[in-house]
């Protein structure tokens, strides 16, 4: 989505936008898709075929999961990036392209270079402008907007109920936006002709059975958590006072300071949990209430170990 937006916002918006998943094809097929092939270049090549470098000329070529490309393919990609030239599989004619390249990877390419699974020179060529997109679970406030976008893309007039969106907000989305699109598409397919509103019943079981860590708490649950904090503070204070009264000559100050840090952690955990509960998992609103940035809130979630399912 971001790659397509960049293309639409560029001077090349009226030229082709071609996307290819480098991890979805074998080495031979990937090279054929990228560079094209001549007739008879390999078994099944019954006629010549243009590659996407040729089709995307003067447009944008999006190489998704480029970290999955073989080292041999990486060498040929490097040549195109350096010279703008390529040769079809099985061919001899040097061809030129002026396609803009946008590449994406879910793996750390710098680490892949260290592990010798990705070429360092290719990384340098690609690393002109780097955009780091947080996983969906770290920007869950975007979920309703993405759902609307996918519904429009599917030409669907259906909508998702508040309960369905709430459950989807609590799911960690390991497959990120791709997984979300598949879930929306599945729900639309199942609900089409039956209802105009997609309820949790149309969501995959793995989402429906996720622990509802961010659901609105009952009064009993709220009281229980508040009792936990009150009990912890009382026990902590009693512990520190007992150390003070003992006046031990061998008192371990480091141990006491660690206890203070633990107190900070527990209080932070409670307030982050409490605010996320009140905002139904909306990090932006929670951050505003806590008078911190969303980035700081994400750090607190990670640092405090809050059991947020996002």
Secondary structure, 3 states (H helix, E strand, C coil): CHHHHHHHCCCCCCCCEEEEECCCCCHHHHHHHHHEECCCCCCCCCCCEECHHHHCCCCEEEEECHHHCCHHHHHHHHHHHHHCEEECECCCCEEECCCEEEECCCCCHHHHHHCCCCCHHHHHHHCCCCCCCCCHHHCHHHHHHHHHHHHHHCCCCCEECHHHHHHHHHCCCCCHHHHHHHHHHHHHHHHCCCCCEECHHHCCHHHHCCCCCCCCCCHHHHHHHHHHHHHHHHHHHHHHHHHHHHCCCCCCHHHHHHHHHHHHHHHHHHHHHHHHHHCCCCHHHHHHHHCCCHHHHHHHHHHHCCCCCC
